[in-house]
Amino acid sequence: MPTEIPLGAPIWADANTPDLARDLDFYMRLFKWTSFGTGEEFGHYTELCLGSTVSVARAVGGLAPNPPSTPEALSEWGVAFHVADCFQAAADAEKLGAHIVSHPVRVGDDLVYAALKDPDGGAFGLFEPMSEHVGFTAYGEPGAAVWFEYVYDGAPVEAMQFYSELLNWSVKTPGEDEASHDAPYVGLWTHHHGLTGSAVEFGGARMTLGPELRMKPHWLVCFGTDSVDLTAAKAVDLGGRVAVAPVDDPGGRMAVLVSPTGAHFTIMSSKKMD
């Protein structure tokens, strides 16, 4: 098996950008990431890593310059989920009501990828790894992805029915002994076991709050940090802004930030990194 990331779980996160140099400077200084470009052959796609050299670098995500057809499009982070057969999964998704934005395509000898929108309009990807060198190699720690959250103007358990059928997830509502949320919330688990030998909780889905009501359904990528408040302040100094000020929620302290080119993402310090 090319990767130890369970089937159905997030395996990659990346963002498009209208200004690669500007975004690289922002993220590399914010999270102390290192970048490795792929060159013109792969459209200058850039991998973002923890670690300063190729020999020790651990991948956390990527940046892709906007295509020539939409050079000024605002930046957005997206998430791709691990599937065993991208062509079959894309066909299954379409039968379940998804729209295929780009059909499965093989990327070198490393992976097969497809871009889709779920029945509610939320963007996501399907990712079939063919090499052990692709997907997250840093996860659940400061500077890496720690959580994924779907934000939706409606009942999240209904929005997740599509994903649970397609990717074999368990969708769990909070128990009576769990902390309450300001909006209806469900936890998301894979049925496939991770390294611990048990099912993996990787994220959640919740109803939109406040200014999010103006946004389309979307996946938020949550990156770990040792200090949410200091990271949020640093993001502003680097040209970003704070969309949701640092706040404590049942999962820990968090804030929603916006990059200089418009991409929303979350920072989090919580038990999820323990």
ABEGO torsion letter per residue (X at the ends): XABABBBGBBABBBBBBABAAAAAAAAAAAAGBBBBBAEAAAGGBBBBBBEABAAABBBAEBBBBBBAABAABBBBBBBBBBBABAAAAAAAAAAAGBBBABBBBBBEAABBBBBBBBAAGBBBBBBBBABAABEBABBGBBGBBABBBBBBBEBAAAAAAAAAAAAGBBBBBBBAABBBBABBBBBBBBABBBAAGBBBBAEBBBBBBEAAAABBBBBBBBBBBABAAAAAAAAAAAGBBBABBBBBBAAEBBBBBBBAAGBBBBBBBBAAAX
